[in-house]
Amino acid sequence: MKHLLTGITLFAALFTASCNKNGPATAKKTIIDVKIANFKNAPDNSNKFILNVMDFGGNPTTYTANVKPDGTFTINFNQYIAQDVAIEPLIHNFIAHPGDHIHIDLD
């Protein structure tokens, strides 16, 4: 009888822990806006930037953005969880959360 009660309690605990009350996870759009002041004075090869979003294994998902003549660019991507992000060659590491709208001003 004691083993049956222990088994029922264990089953109930596992069942309760496995239930997701919020339903399945959905991705939220993360937006990164960058404004580079004095961009017209930058070298010609600096008009393309790469955003790397790292997964748990350290593998990047890469997004590329071309800078507009006014020195701005925007990158949008979907996220489920907070992740390490790098904008090469500008910023080597920061954390973005799902739904963030990050604005960066550079000179």
N, C-alpha and C positions, 0 to 999 in steps of 0.2 A: 504494500500500500504506500509505503514511504517513497519507493522508487517511482510509482505512478504519479504521485503528487509532485515530486521533483521534476519529472518529465513534463507534466502539464505546465508547471511554473516556467520552466525553461522555454517551452514552445511559445507560451504567451509573451514572454519577454522578447524573444526573437521576432515574433510577429509584430509586436508593437514597435520595435526599433526599425523594422524594415518598411513600415508604412511612411510614405512621404505625404505629409499633410498639405503641402503647397503644390502638389502635382509635379509634373516633369519640369526640369530646369529649362529656362529659355534664355537665349542669348540676348544681351543688350548691346546696342551700338555705342562704341567708344569713339570719340572724335578728338583728334589732335590738330590744333591750328598753330602754325608757326609764322611769325612775322620777323623778317630779317631787315633791320634798318641798314641803310647804306648798301643795299644789295647791288646797286649799279656799279660799285667799286670792287666787287668780288671778282676773283679769277673766273674765266669762262668755264672751267671744268667743275664749278661748284653749283651747277643748276639742277642737280639730281641728288635726292636724299633717299636713304633706305631706312625703313622702320622694321626692326626685328622684334617679334613677339615670341618670347621663349616659353616652351611648354615645360612640364615637370622634369623631362629628361634632358633639358638643355638644348633641345632642337628648335631652331627658329622657324617661324612663319614670316616670310618677307613680303613687305609692301613697298612699292616705289612711288615717289612723288616728284614731279617736275616743278621747279619754282617758277612762279609767274613773274613777269617783268617788274611788278611792284614789290617783290621780295616775300610773297606769301605762298604757303602751300598748306593743304589740308589732307589728312589721311583718316579714313573711317574704317573701322573693322569691328567685327562682332566678338564679344567675350562672354564666357560663362562664369569665370572666376578671375580673381586678381592675378596679374602676371607681370613678370619683369619685361621691360620694354627698353629698347635702345634706338636712338635716331643717329645713324652714322652719317657723317663724322661729327655730329654736333654734341649729342648727349649719350654717354655710354651706358647709363643704367638708371631707371626709375621704375616705379610700380604704377600701373594703371588698373583701375577697377572697372567692372562692367558698368556702362552708363556714364562714365566720366566724360566731361568736355574740358579738355586741357588746352590752355592758350599759353604759348611760349613766345616771349619777345627777346630777340637777340640783336646784337650790334656787330 
